[in-house]
Amino acid sequence: MITNRQVKLAKRPQPGMLARDVFAVEDGPVPEPAPGQFRVKVHYVSLDPAMRGWVSDAKSYVPPVGVGEVMRAYASGIVEASQHPDFTVGDAVQGLFGVQQYALSKGARVYKIDTDAAPLERWIGGLGMPGWTAYFGLLEVGQPKSGETVVVSAASGAVGSVVGQIAKIKGCRVVGIAGGADKCRYVAQELGFDTCIDYKAGGLAQRLAEACPKGIDVYFENVGGEILEAVLPRMNLFGRIPVCGLISGYNATQASAGPNLRPVLTQRLKMQGLIVFDWADRIPEAMRELGAWHKAGLLKIREDVREGGVDAFPETLNLLYTGGNFGKLVLKV
């Protein structure tokens, strides 16, 4: 008998890394679509840093995943049964299908994808939500101008890698920050950033000064903590800081003291948090632009695809918070 293997939230997590017993892996029935619905066979699930917040009951930009509910996740797959007029059997799609083998949908925020242009896993990575976040976060919040210096933290990650490449397309000088020599080589040599600083090598403030002799105009923030503290004094007048993530503190067991924000005042900086849903009605635009850059060879994207199916979700998710992934972290279902 075919069943639907699912990951559900079993309980709210404690501070620190996510324990496996926060999640429960269960078998359920394969759902049958009713009129106006279609069923997707999920092939790949996106693992994203935001998931740590989604399982918490702290106030956030979306309601938390309910205890007992299927874990929220972007995923890509193939429509295999449909009673929906806009989706037919064989369509490749991506959407918030959750961590499970089969998902039902009414089509809200589900996008058809072109597997001739890029494989399924890429449409939940650099061409999916992380790519949309990079696109809108940099261009709408960061507003880079040709010739400016853009610094990107977590530069080898799913969002940061796309941010830096878009900044290069827009004529900027781009400095990445990543953890480890291999990731820095990838960012500079393969992705085309002007340089990349290994924050694990120490001396970050001095190395930032050397890499950004004319200061920093845009800092795309994915990390927070010590890296933000090192960047702030280098910011130029009226610099912009899109705040996409603060991953350094997601699993903290106690609050950090935080950086000195005086440069925000003295340099008249603009810091703005961003959530990709703020531009929900423009996602097709992002998909077109990102897809065109990718097709033209201007946008290189790397996935870190892990095996093990949905059972491997709890352990694989924690790789995001230890730097254990290299590229967009994806779970193959």
Residue, then its C-alpha position, 0 to 999 in steps of 0.5 A: m500500500i502506498t502511503n504519504r510519509q510526512v514530517k509533523l511538528a511534535k512540540r515547540p523547540q527549546p533554545g539551541m539546536l533543534a532536537r530530533d524529537v521536535f519533529a515526528v515522522e508519520d505515514g498517512p494516506v495519499p490524498e485524493p484531489a477534490p474539485g478545484q484541487f490537484r495532487v503533487k508528488v514532491h521530489y525536492v524539499s527546500l531547507d531554509p533558515a527561516m524554518r527555525g522561526w516557523v516552529s517557534d510560537a514567538k510573534s513573527y511575520v507568519p503564524p507558526v506551524g501548529v503542533g501536529e501540523v505538517m512542517r511548512a516548506y517550499a518544495s518542487g514536484i510533478v502534478e500527478a492527479s488534478q481536478h483543477p482547471d489550471f493544472t494538468v497531470g505532468d506539470a512541474v510546479q513549486g510551492l509551499f507543499g510541506v515536508q511530505q511525499y504528496a501534497l494537495s493544493k488549490g493553486a494559491r502561490v503555486y508556480k509552474i516551472d520550466t524543467d528544460a531551463a533548470p532542474l526541479e531542485r533549482w526552482i526552490g533554490g536560486l530560481g525560487m524563494p531564496g532567489w526572489t528574496a535576493y532579487f527584491g531585497l537587493l534591488e528594492v531595499g539595497q538600491p545599488k548603483s553602478g560603481e558602489t561597493v556591496v558587501v554580502s554576508a553568508a555569500s556562498g549561501a542560497v540568498g547571498s550567492v544570488v545577491g552578489q551576482i545580481a550586484k555584479i550584473k548591476g555594475c557594483r564592486v562586490v565583497g563576500i563574507a563566507g566561512g572557510a577557504d573553500k567557500c571563499r574560493y567558490v564565491a570569488q572564482e566561480l561566482g565572480f565576486d571581486t573578493c571574499i573574506d573568510y570570517k573564520a580566519g580572524g581579523l575581520a575588521q582589518r580585512l574589511a578595511e583592506a577589501c573596501p578602501k572606499g567604504i561600503d554602500v550596501y551591506f546585505e545582512n544574512v548573519g548579524g552578530e560579530i559580522l554586523e558589528a565589523v561592517l557598521p563602522r565601514m558604512n558610507l554616508f546614506g548606506r543601505i542595509p537590507v536585513c534578510g536574516l540574522i542566522s548567527g542568533y537563531n539557535a542562541t541560548q541567551a541574548s547577545a549584547g548586540p552591535n554598537l548602532r552609533p554608525v546608523l546615526t552618524q552615517r545616516l544609514k537605512m536598515q530595513g528588514l525584508i520578507v519576500f512575501d512583501w512582493a508576492d504580486r511581483i514574484p513572476e517578475a523575479m522568476r523571469e529576470l532570474g531565469a533570463w540571467h541564468k539562461a545567459g550564464l550570468l547567474k550561477i547556482r549551486e545546490d547541496v542536495r541531501e539524500g535520505g527522504v523526509d526521515a532525514f529532515p530533522e538532522t539535515l535542517n540543522l546543517l544550516y545553523t552550523g555551516g555544514n552545507f555548501g550551496k542551497l540545502v535541498l532534501k531529495v524526497 
